[in-house]
Amino acid sequence: MWKLLPMLCFAGAACASPLVRHARAAEKVVRPGVAEGALDNPLKGWCPYTDAGDIQFPYSMVFFPVAWKELEPREGQYAFDKWEKEAWSAEKARGKHVVFRIYADMPGRPTGMPQWLIDKGVRLTAYADHGGGQSPDYDHPKMASAMEKLIAALGRRYDDHPRVAFIQLGLLGFWGEWHTYPRNELFASPATQKRVIDAYHKAFSKKRLMARNPADYAGKQIWLGFHDDMLPEDTDGPEGWKFLPRLRSSGRTENWKRAAFGGEMVFNGNQRWLGADFAHMLKMVEDAHFSWVGPYCPALEPAPTQQFTQRAARLVRLMGYQFSLSEIRYDAEPVVGGDLKIAIQGENQGVAPFYYPWALEFALLDRAGKPVARLAAQWDVRKWLPGRFSESAVLGPLPSVAAPGDYQLAMGIIDPWTKRPSIQLANDLKRQDGWTILSTIKIVAR
């Protein structure tokens, strides 16, 4: 740009007011090396139980099945706080995001139905399949109404809860999995299924929800994610009832771009699917765009071999998102009070996007590694679908607290639960308190 300098008068010389051109400071370009992705990035990877033995591998989420009667022991009186303090505070859950599913009937366990609802006349039908249990009359008017009220309360509590990762619809069927096979006559009618799905849609506008069956009324919902609880055995094949064929027939094969897909491994199938049939496992995770696997998952394998450990890591890096930067361009010497122009290029190496609008910030770190300035980039990380992405922005102004001097330029994607940068990039870059250090930067005076 051109700047008019003040009049300069020297003895014996005429005064002059020259126009002097100040060139913009040089642009700095950084092309970081690639590195293996983190195994415990948030909202992806393994999502195990907290009470099913040792967890062998890094993980960022835990899974909680919870009985309805535990959350609503008395009609309209919700024990969410008690449940969170007891279950979410378990040692293996500390510092982890939460996925949960509410059940009314879990085979092999006492009923999950609240006693007050049974006392209102909701009939339970005994069955012997899968270890036995008592299936409630899902179509009873008081049952359906009570589910709608519970879902509304769940929305008020958890729609904006920063620790909750994903919620499975649950409530209906064995294990809350939306079927009562082979006792199909015990399942909820299409009308009741619709009431439950509509209630969830009304109650939740922010949290990503997941349904078990990508068909029928659920298969008509563009906003809904899905979970396959027989991965990878029943994920794909010629049978129309399998997971991906149902997605295809329902026209929901693109839902993964806006809502999470995940689910559970075939029980006791770790050795097979990370062994002789590992190639099929990889293909199913890729084809179904899975972000996470649990609660039964390879992280619970009691004595993993080196090959098993390596394959488990490969699966985690494939699942969900994995962001790697190939280039960062920025003003090498921005001025105090001025703007900072910055642009990035990168690749999402995973099979799915990140599903929440977490803020992306750049920071100037001092010599002690502490941020003296933080600048928000209005970039939507949800749009970084698998493949290449690029962004650019003019950030600023640089605050006066960023005095002239040398700093480290860092980037972070901020977890609203911890309020700290938490997503690690698949790059050979150092990190400081969660911040990824991109390079050095010099701030100059005006």
N, C-alpha and C positions, 0 to 999 in steps of 0.2 A: 504494500500500500504506500501512498505518498503522504508525507507529513510536513506541514509548514513549520519550520523552525523559527525561533525568536530572532529578532534583529541582532546581528553580531557586528560591533564597531571596534576597529583596532586603530591605534594611533597611526596617523599617516596614511590611512586607507579609507576608501569609501565604504559606507555601510551597505550591506547586502542582505537579502532575504531569500536564500536559495531554497529550492524544492529538492529535498534529498530522498531518494527511494530506499526504504528499508525492506529488504527481502524477508519473506516469511521464513522462520526458522526451519531447518531441515526436518524432513519426515524420517522417523526411525522405523525400521522394519525388522521384525523378529519372526523367525521361522523355527519354532521349537521342535525338538525331536519327539517322536511318539514313544509311548510306554504302555505297559499293560494296565488295563483299567482296574480301579479299586473293586474289592469284593464286598464292601459294605456301604456302597453309595445308598442314599436314602430312597425309599419307595421302589426298590427293585431287589431281585435276588431271592434268597431264602427267607421264608416266613414261617418258622417252626412254632410248635407248641412250646410252652415254658415248663411243662410238667411231664415230658416224655423222654427223659434221659438227658445225657450230656449233648450239647450242641457243638459239633466238631469244627465248623467253619465260620468265618465272619458272616454276620447278618445284620440287617438294619430294621427288620420288622418282626413282630410276634403276632400269633394268631390266637384269638380267644373265642371258643364256642361258649355261649352263655344261655342258661335257661331263662325263659320268660319269667318264671316265678321268682327268680333272683332279682330281676330288675323292677318288677311290680308286685311286691308281696301283698300289698293291699290295693284295691282298686283306686286308680288315680294317684297313688303315692309311689313315686319312682325312687329307687335306691341306686341311682347312677353314681352318686358320690361314693357310697359305700363300696360298690363294685370296683370302681376305679382305684380307690385307696388300697383295696385288698389284692386284686388281680394285677393291676398295672404296676404295682410296686414290687412285684416278685423280682428276685435278684436277676433272673435272666431277661426280664422285661425292661430293666432300667436303661434309660437312654434310647429306647427303641420306639419306633412308630407302631401303631396298632391297627390290625385288621380284625373285625369281629363279625360273628353271625349269631343271631338269636334263634333258638329252637324251642318248639313246643313239644317235640317228641323225638327222642334219640334212642334208637333201639339198643337194648342192653342196659339202659339206665332208667331210674325212676322218671315218671313223667315230668316234663318241664312246664306243664300247665299251672298257672296260679290256682290255688284252691278256691279263691273267691269266684273265679270264672266257672269252675266245675259246680260250685254251689248254685250258680245261676241257671244250671240245667244243661250245660254243654256236655254231651255224652262222650265217653271214651270207649273205644272198641279195642279189645285185647287182640293181639296177634302174636304168632310164634316166630315169624321170620326174623333173620338177622340178630338172633338173640332175644327176641321178644320185646313187647312194649305195649303202649296204649295210645292209639291214634285218636285225636280229638275230631269232633264233627266240625270241620272247617267252615261249613256252610251255615251253621247255626247263626241266626241273626245277631245274637249277643257276642258270639265269637268274632264275627267279621267286624262288628262295630268296635269291639275292644282292640282288635289289631290296628284299625285306623287311628284310634286315639293313642295307642302306644307309638306308632310310627310318627305321628305329629310331635309327640314328646321327644322322640329320638332326634328329629330334625332340629328342634329348639336347642337341644343339648350338644349335638355333634356336627351340625352342618358347617359350623365355622370353627370347630375344635382343631387346633393346629397339630395335635399329636396323632389324630386319626388319619390313617392313610386311605383305606378303602373300607366300604361296608358291603357285605353280601346281604341280599334281601332276606334269606332265611325264612323263619316262621312256619312255612308250609312244608309238609311231607317229612319223611324219615330224615333225620339229621338236619332238617331245614333245607333239604336239597331239592325240593319241589318235585317229589315223586314218592309213591308208596309201593314201588315194585317189589314183589309180584302182586300185591294187594291193591291193584289200581282203583278198585271201587271205593277205597278209603280216602282218595285224594280230593282236593278242593275242586269245585266246579269252575269252569271258565269265568263265570261272573265273579266269583270270589277272588280268583287270581287277578282279574282286572282291578278290583277294588284295592287290593294290596299294592299292585304296581302303581296305580294312580295316586295312592296315598303317599308312597315313597317319592314319586315325582313332585308332588306338591310340597312335601316337607323338606326336600333337599334341592338346593339350587347350586351349591358349591362343591359338595363332596361327591366323589365318583363312586357310583353304585354298581353292583355286579349281580347278575342273575345266573342261575344254574342252567336253565334250558333256553337256548336261543331259538325258540319256536313259539307258536301260538301268539298270544297277545304280547308277550315279552319280545318276540321276534319282530314286532312292528315298531319297536322303540329305537329311534336313531340315537338317543342320548345314553343308552344303557350299555354297560360293559358286561362281560360274561366270564364264568369260571367253569373250567373242565376239571372235574374231580376224579378222572380216570386217565390222567396223562401218563404216557402217550398211547396207551393201549387202545382207548376208545376215542382218540382225538380225530382220526381220519380213517377212511375206508369206504367200501362200496355200500355199507349199510346206512340207510337213510337216517337212523336214529343217532348216529354218532355226532360228535360235537361240530366238526367243520362242515359235514353235509347239511346239518340243520342250519348253520350260519348261511350257507350258500342258498339253500332253498328259501330262507327268510329274507334274503337280500341284505344281511347285516355284516358282510365281510369287510366293510370299511369302518365299522364302529370303533375298531382299535385306534383309529386316528384321533378320537376324542374321548374315549372311555377305556379304562384299563381292562386287560384280559389277564387271567392267571388261573390258578387252581392247584389241585393236589395230585401228587404222584400216586400211581397204583400202589396200594399198601403192600409192603414187603417186596417191592419191585426194584429197589435201588441197585442191587447187584446185576440184575438183568439189563436194566436200561442205561446204566453207566458201564456196562460190560459188553457182552456180545452184540447187543442191539443199540449201542450208543449212537450210531449214525441215524437210526430212526428217531431217537429221542431229540437229537439236534434238529432234524427236519421238522418235527412236530412243534417244537418251541418256536422255530422260525416261521412256519406256515401259520400258526395260530397267534403270532405276535405277543407271546407271553411276556409280562413284566416281572412276575414273581411266581414262586412255587411253594406251596405249603398247605396245611400245617405238616402233613407227613412229607418229608423231602430228604434229599441226600445229606443235609446237614445233621441228621439224626443217626447216620450210619455209625455203629459202635466202634468199629476198628477199620477206618478207611486206609486202603493201600495208597502208595504213591500215585499209581495210575488213576485210582478213583478220585484222589484229591485234585489231580490235574484236570480231570474231566469235569469235576464239579465246578472248578474255577472257570473253565471254558464256557460252561453253561451260563454261569452268572454274568460273564462279560457279554454274552450274546443276548441275554434277557433285557427287556426294557431299553433304556437309553444308555449310551456311552459316548460322551462328548470328547472330541479331540480337536484341538486347534492346529491349523496348518500355517496360519500367518496372522500377525498382529501389526497394524500400522498406526502410528500416532505421532503427534507433534513432539519433536525431540526436546524443544525448549519453550513450553508455554509460559506466559507471563502471569504474575500474580494478579488476580482480578479478571483475567481473561478466560477464554474458553480452551477446551482441550478436544481436538478432533481425533477420533479413534475409529478404527475399523477392524473387524476380525473376519477370518474365513476358517471354516472347520467342517467337521463331519460327525454326524451321529452314526456310530458304528454298530448300534444295537438294532433291535427289530421293532421298537416302539418309541413313541415320544415320551417326554415328561408331561404329567397331566395337570399340574397346578401352576398358576401364574406367580411363581416365586420371583422376587425382585433380583435383578442382576445389577451389581454395583462394581465400580472401580474405586480403588483406594490408593492414597499415597502413604506409604509406610516410612516412618523415620528410621534412624539407625538402630533403634531398639526393636524395630519390627512392629511398632504401634501405628495404627492409622491416624494421621493428622487431618485427613480430608477424605470424604466419601462422596462419590458422584454416582447418581442412579442413571442407568441407561434404560430407556423405555423400550426394551426389547422383550418380546414374548417368547420365552423358552419353550412354550408348548408347541410352537410352530416349527421347531427343529425336528422334523420327521427324519426317519432313516435316510441317510444320504448326506449330501453336502448342504451347508448353509452359509450365509454371509450376513453381516450386519454392519452398519455404520451410524455414527452419531456425533453431534457436537455437544459436548458436556460442559457444564460450568454455570456461572463463573467460578474459577478457582478461589476458594475463600482466603481471606487475608492471613488466617492461621497457618496456611501453607507458605511460610516465608521462603524467600529465594534460597536455593540450595539443591542438593542431590537427594533423591528419594527412590524408593522402589515402587514401581507401578504394579499393582496387584488387582486381581479380579476375584469376585466371589458371587455365588448364587445363594441367597439368604434363606435359610429355613425359618419360617415364621414361628415355629415352636421354640427353637433355641435362640432365635434372633442372631444367629451366627452363620457365616458362610460354611457350606457343608458338602456340596457336590464336588468331588475330585475329578479333574480332567485326566484323560488318558494321554498325558504328555510328560516328558522328562523335564519337569519344572519343580522348583522347590515350593514348599508351602509353609506358611507362618500363621498359626492360630486359625487355620481353615482357609486363609487367603492363598490363592495361587499367585506366586510372584512371576510376572511376565518378563520384566526387564527393569533397567534403571531409567530414570527420567530426571531432567534438570529443570527446575522452576527458576525463572529469571525475573528480575525487577522490571517494572515498566520503563 
